[in-house]
Amino acid sequence: MSDILNPNEFPQGFADVTALEEFMTRPSQALVEDLAALDGDIIVLGVGGKMGPTLARLAKRAAPDKRVVGVARFSDAAVKDELEAHGVEAITCDLLDRDAVAALPKLANVVFMAGRKFGSTGSEELTWAMNAYVPAIVAEAFAGSRIVAFSTGCVYPFTSVLSQGADESVPPVPPPGEYANSCVGRERMFQYFSHKHGTPGRIIRLNYAIDMRYGVLFDVCSKVAGDIPIDVSMGHANVIWQGDANSQVLRALTHVTAPVSPLNVSGPEMLSVRSLAEGFGRLLGKTPTIIGDEAPTAWLVDTREAQHLFGYPLVPIGALMRWTADWIARDMPSHGKPTHFEARDGKY
């Protein structure tokens, strides 16, 4: 295979993490062209999470002549070493430290990925600090840059499963749980400083990126494989291949607005959790145990604007399911971080 992602040449599966990440960081021709047209270099703040390392590597592969900088605390030194091995500059920084953030290189393009979700219950003050205070520090320090900031579809109200989900015109409402409310705070900070300084950007309302090591599909398939009952109360979800999500986020740097505006990123399909469980059952030769009844509403997003800008995600749900079933059947590594997508009370 070439270094450019070819949607007609998908693998049957991934031998190991190295093969998975090599494929996930292979850029599409559209991403290469968009980053070639983008002025300036790229800094990724909060690069150490589940998506950050592959996003930074994807950016460097798509634009090898650009400076790509990844910033995090790097509590796991191996993540820093891996990024540097792939040509990404890695800078250790606590984003809660205003002076340290002020000292970072002020590159033209910022991807903001820092945030806190799991463990929020019982440590709400840290969740709010990471999800609202840090964005204020960053938005002020990088007022002269373009900023594309990760958020979540959880800022929306639940919508009917008979609808297309919430589009960007639907205003955030007080959602259930401290996490989702703090994410509204994150968005408000970027909006405030965008209005104040004229900073262009986008707020990415992401619903459920999929990697073989975590995500809604991993959670459902793992329960099928382990004969664990699957609660379908939150009966529907949108998902998107992490490589597609990262690509759309980077391409959003060429579609910023001032003041900053939201953009939904996910797969366009409204997936039935029951049907996913049954599909994984067929792939694994298992009979899933289903409990509960589907609620008439769920956290769902309408992605028509993203499709208008970027086209349809390249990796289809069928491939994602086959890859996930193969990965789990071989007992391959996971991040050990369930999405808790089934939680309707917003407690993580």
C-alpha positions as CSV (number, residue, x, y, z in Angstrom):
1,M,0.0,0.0,0.0
2,S,1.1,3.6,-0.6
3,D,1.4,6.2,2.1
4,I,-1.9,7.7,0.9
5,L,-5.1,6.2,2.3
6,N,-6.9,4.3,-0.5
7,P,-10.5,3.5,0.4
8,N,-10.4,0.6,-2.1
9,E,-7.6,-1.1,-0.3
10,F,-8.7,-1.7,3.3
11,P,-6.9,-4.4,5.3
12,Q,-8.8,-7.5,6.6
13,G,-7.6,-6.7,10.1
14,F,-4.5,-5.5,12.0
15,A,-1.8,-7.8,13.2
16,D,-0.8,-5.6,16.1
17,V,-0.9,-2.1,17.5
18,T,1.9,-1.0,15.2
19,A,-0.1,-2.0,12.1
20,L,-3.3,-0.5,13.5
21,E,-1.6,2.9,14.1
22,E,0.2,2.9,10.8
23,F,-3.1,2.5,9.0
24,M,-4.9,5.0,11.2
25,T,-2.3,7.7,10.6
26,R,-2.3,7.2,6.8
27,P,-3.6,10.5,5.3
28,S,-6.2,10.8,2.6
29,Q,-5.4,12.8,-0.5
30,A,-8.0,15.4,0.6
31,L,-6.2,15.9,3.9
32,V,-2.8,16.2,2.1
33,E,-4.2,18.9,-0.2
34,D,-6.0,20.8,2.6
35,L,-2.9,21.0,4.8
36,A,-0.7,22.0,1.8
37,A,-3.1,25.0,1.4
38,L,-3.0,25.8,5.1
39,D,-0.7,28.6,6.2
40,G,1.6,27.9,9.1
41,D,2.5,25.1,11.4
42,I,0.4,23.0,13.8
43,I,0.5,22.6,17.6
44,V,-1.6,19.9,19.3
45,L,-2.5,20.7,23.0
46,G,-3.4,17.7,25.1
47,V,-1.8,15.3,22.7
48,G,-1.3,12.5,25.2
49,G,-4.9,11.1,25.2
50,K,-6.5,8.3,23.2
51,M,-6.7,10.3,20.0
52,G,-3.9,12.8,20.3
53,P,-0.9,10.7,19.3
54,T,-2.5,9.4,16.1
55,L,-3.8,12.9,15.2
56,A,-0.3,14.4,15.5
57,R,1.3,11.6,13.5
58,L,-1.4,11.9,10.9
59,A,-0.7,15.7,10.6
60,K,3.0,15.1,10.2
61,R,2.5,12.4,7.6
62,A,0.1,14.6,5.6
63,A,2.3,17.6,5.9
64,P,5.9,16.4,6.4
65,D,7.3,19.9,5.7
66,K,5.3,21.5,8.5
67,R,6.3,21.8,12.1
68,V,4.0,19.6,14.2
69,V,4.3,20.1,17.9
70,G,2.5,17.9,20.5
71,V,2.0,19.2,24.1
72,A,1.0,17.2,27.2
73,R,2.2,16.4,30.7
74,F,3.4,13.1,29.2
75,S,2.9,11.0,32.4
76,D,3.7,8.1,30.1
77,A,7.2,8.8,28.7
78,A,6.7,6.2,26.0
79,V,4.0,8.4,24.3
80,K,6.5,11.2,24.1
81,D,9.2,8.9,22.7
82,E,6.8,7.5,20.1
83,L,5.8,10.9,18.9
84,E,9.3,12.1,18.5
85,A,10.2,8.9,16.6
86,H,7.6,9.9,14.1
87,G,8.8,13.4,13.6
88,V,6.5,15.2,16.0
89,E,8.1,17.7,18.4
90,A,7.0,16.8,22.0
91,I,6.9,19.5,24.7
92,T,6.1,18.6,28.3
93,C,3.7,21.2,29.8
94,D,1.0,21.3,32.4
95,L,-1.8,23.2,30.7
96,L,-3.1,24.4,34.1
97,D,0.0,26.4,34.4
98,R,-0.7,29.8,32.8
99,D,3.0,30.8,32.6
100,A,4.0,27.5,31.0
101,V,1.2,27.8,28.4
102,A,2.4,31.4,27.7
103,A,5.9,30.1,27.0
104,L,4.7,27.6,24.3
105,P,5.5,28.3,20.7
106,K,2.7,30.4,19.2
107,L,2.1,28.5,16.0
108,A,-0.6,29.5,13.5
109,N,-2.8,26.5,14.0
110,V,-4.0,25.0,17.2
111,V,-5.8,21.7,17.8
112,F,-7.0,21.7,21.4
113,M,-7.6,18.1,22.7
114,A,-7.2,18.5,26.5
115,G,-10.1,17.5,28.7
116,R,-11.3,15.3,31.5
117,K,-14.2,12.9,31.5
118,F,-13.7,9.6,33.3
119,G,-13.3,10.0,37.1
120,S,-15.4,13.2,37.0
121,T,-17.7,11.9,39.7
122,G,-16.1,12.7,43.0
123,S,-13.5,15.1,41.4
124,E,-15.8,17.6,39.8
125,E,-13.6,20.6,40.6
126,L,-10.7,19.1,38.5
127,T,-13.1,18.3,35.7
128,W,-14.2,21.9,35.6
129,A,-10.6,23.2,35.8
130,M,-9.6,21.0,32.8
131,N,-12.7,21.6,30.8
132,A,-13.3,25.3,31.4
133,Y,-10.3,27.0,33.0
134,V,-7.7,25.4,30.7
135,P,-9.6,26.5,27.6
136,A,-9.7,30.1,28.9
137,I,-5.9,30.0,29.4
138,V,-5.3,28.6,25.9
139,A,-7.8,30.8,24.1
140,E,-6.1,33.9,25.6
141,A,-2.6,32.7,25.0
142,F,-3.3,31.7,21.4
143,A,-5.6,34.5,20.5
144,G,-3.7,35.1,17.3
145,S,-4.0,31.5,16.0
146,R,-6.7,29.4,14.4
147,I,-8.1,27.1,17.1
148,V,-10.0,23.9,16.4
149,A,-11.1,22.6,19.8
150,F,-12.6,19.2,20.7
151,S,-15.9,19.1,22.5
152,T,-18.6,16.5,22.6
153,G,-22.1,15.7,21.3
154,C,-23.1,15.4,25.0
155,V,-23.7,19.2,25.2
156,Y,-26.9,18.6,23.1
157,P,-30.2,17.5,24.6
158,F,-31.3,14.0,23.9
159,T,-33.1,13.8,20.5
160,S,-35.6,11.4,19.1
161,V,-34.2,8.2,17.6
162,L,-36.6,8.9,14.7
163,S,-34.9,12.2,13.9
164,Q,-31.5,12.8,12.2
165,G,-30.0,14.0,15.6
166,A,-29.1,17.4,16.7
167,D,-27.6,19.7,14.2
168,E,-25.3,22.7,14.9
169,S,-28.3,25.1,15.3
170,V,-29.5,23.3,18.4
171,P,-28.3,25.2,21.4
172,P,-26.6,23.4,24.3
173,V,-28.9,22.9,27.2
174,P,-28.1,22.1,30.8
175,P,-27.2,18.4,30.1
176,P,-27.1,15.6,32.7
177,G,-23.9,15.3,34.7
178,E,-21.0,17.5,35.6
179,Y,-18.9,16.4,32.7
180,A,-21.3,17.5,29.9
181,N,-22.0,20.8,31.8
182,S,-18.2,21.5,32.0
183,C,-17.9,20.9,28.3
184,V,-20.5,23.6,27.7
185,G,-18.2,25.7,29.9
186,R,-15.3,24.8,27.6
187,E,-17.2,25.9,24.5
188,R,-18.3,29.2,26.2
189,M,-14.6,30.1,27.0
190,F,-13.5,29.6,23.4
191,Q,-16.6,31.6,22.2
192,Y,-15.9,34.4,24.6
193,F,-12.3,34.8,23.6
194,S,-13.1,34.4,20.0
195,H,-15.6,37.3,20.2
196,K,-13.1,39.3,22.3
197,H,-10.0,38.8,20.0
198,G,-11.5,37.8,16.7
199,T,-9.9,34.4,16.9
200,P,-11.1,32.1,14.2
201,G,-11.9,28.5,15.0
202,R,-14.3,25.6,15.2
203,I,-15.7,23.6,18.1
204,I,-15.7,19.9,17.2
205,R,-18.7,18.2,18.8
206,L,-17.5,14.6,18.4
207,N,-19.6,11.5,19.0
208,Y,-17.7,8.3,19.6
209,A,-14.5,7.8,17.7
210,I,-13.7,4.2,17.1
211,D,-10.3,2.6,17.6
212,M,-9.8,-1.2,17.9
213,R,-8.8,-0.6,21.6
214,Y,-11.8,1.4,22.8
215,G,-15.1,2.9,21.7
216,V,-18.8,1.9,21.5
217,L,-18.1,-1.0,19.1
218,F,-15.3,-2.3,21.4
219,D,-17.6,-2.1,24.4
220,V,-20.5,-3.9,22.7
221,C,-18.3,-6.5,21.1
222,S,-16.4,-7.2,24.3
223,K,-19.7,-7.9,26.2
224,V,-20.8,-10.2,23.4
225,A,-17.5,-12.1,23.5
226,G,-17.6,-12.3,27.3
227,D,-21.2,-13.3,27.6
228,I,-21.9,-10.1,29.5
229,P,-25.5,-8.7,29.3
230,I,-25.8,-5.6,27.1
231,D,-28.1,-2.8,28.3
232,V,-29.9,-1.2,25.3
233,S,-31.6,1.6,27.3
234,M,-29.4,4.0,25.4
235,G,-30.3,2.2,22.3
236,H,-28.7,4.2,19.5
237,A,-25.4,5.9,18.8
238,N,-23.3,7.6,16.1
239,V,-19.7,6.4,15.7
240,I,-16.8,7.3,13.4
241,W,-13.4,5.6,12.7
242,Q,-10.7,7.5,14.6
243,G,-8.7,8.0,11.5
244,D,-11.7,9.7,9.8
245,A,-12.4,11.8,12.9
246,N,-8.8,13.0,13.2
247,S,-8.7,13.8,9.4
248,Q,-11.9,15.9,9.7
249,V,-10.6,17.8,12.7
250,L,-7.3,18.7,10.9
251,R,-9.2,19.6,7.7
252,A,-11.5,21.9,9.8
253,L,-8.4,24.2,10.2
254,T,-9.2,25.2,6.6
255,H,-12.9,25.9,7.5
256,V,-12.7,28.1,10.6
257,T,-15.1,30.9,11.3
258,A,-14.9,34.1,13.4
259,P,-16.5,34.0,15.8
260,V,-15.9,30.3,16.4
261,S,-18.8,28.0,15.5
262,P,-19.6,24.4,16.2
263,L,-19.2,21.4,13.8
264,N,-20.6,17.9,14.5
265,V,-18.2,15.1,13.7
266,S,-19.3,11.5,13.6
267,G,-20.6,8.9,11.3
268,P,-23.9,9.7,9.6
269,E,-25.6,6.4,10.5
270,M,-27.8,6.2,13.6
271,L,-26.7,2.7,14.8
272,S,-28.9,0.4,16.9
273,V,-27.0,-1.0,19.8
274,R,-29.2,-4.1,19.7
275,S,-28.4,-4.6,16.0
276,L,-24.7,-4.1,16.7
277,A,-24.8,-6.8,19.4
278,E,-26.5,-9.2,17.1
279,G,-24.0,-8.4,14.3
280,F,-21.1,-9.1,16.6
281,G,-22.8,-12.3,17.7
282,R,-22.8,-13.5,14.2
283,L,-19.2,-12.6,13.7
284,L,-18.1,-14.3,16.9
285,G,-20.5,-17.2,16.8
286,K,-22.1,-16.1,20.1
287,T,-25.6,-15.3,21.2
288,P,-25.7,-11.9,22.9
289,T,-27.7,-11.3,26.0
290,I,-29.8,-8.2,25.7
291,I,-31.4,-6.4,28.7
292,G,-33.5,-3.3,29.0
293,D,-35.6,-1.6,26.4
294,E,-34.6,1.2,24.0
295,A,-35.4,4.7,25.1
296,P,-37.1,6.9,22.5
297,T,-34.2,9.4,22.7
298,A,-30.4,9.3,22.7
299,W,-27.4,11.5,22.3
300,L,-27.3,11.8,18.5
301,V,-25.8,14.3,16.1
302,D,-26.7,15.4,12.6
303,T,-23.4,15.5,10.5
304,R,-24.7,16.9,7.3
305,E,-22.5,20.0,7.6
306,A,-19.4,17.9,8.0
307,Q,-20.4,15.8,5.1
308,H,-20.8,19.0,3.0
309,L,-17.3,20.1,3.9
310,F,-15.4,16.7,3.9
311,G,-17.6,14.1,2.2
312,Y,-18.6,10.8,3.7
313,P,-16.3,9.1,6.2
314,L,-14.0,6.8,4.3
315,V,-14.2,3.7,6.6
316,P,-17.7,2.1,6.7
317,I,-19.4,0.6,9.7
318,G,-19.1,-2.9,8.2
319,A,-15.3,-2.7,8.1
320,L,-15.2,-1.3,11.7
321,M,-17.3,-4.2,13.0
322,R,-15.2,-6.9,11.2
323,W,-11.9,-5.3,12.5
324,T,-13.3,-5.0,16.0
325,A,-14.5,-8.6,16.2
326,D,-11.2,-9.9,14.9
327,W,-9.2,-7.8,17.4
328,I,-11.3,-8.9,20.3
329,A,-11.4,-12.5,19.3
330,R,-7.6,-12.5,19.3
331,D,-7.6,-10.9,22.8
332,M,-5.5,-7.9,21.6
333,P,-4.7,-4.9,23.8
334,S,-7.2,-2.3,24.9
335,H,-7.0,1.1,26.5
336,G,-9.1,-0.2,29.4
337,K,-11.4,2.8,29.2
338,P,-15.1,2.0,28.6
339,T,-17.0,4.8,26.9
340,H,-20.0,4.4,29.3
341,F,-22.1,5.4,26.3
342,E,-25.1,3.6,27.9
343,A,-25.1,6.1,30.8
344,R,-28.1,8.4,30.5
345,D,-27.4,10.3,33.8
346,G,-24.1,11.8,32.6
347,K,-22.1,10.3,35.5
348,Y,-18.7,9.1,34.5
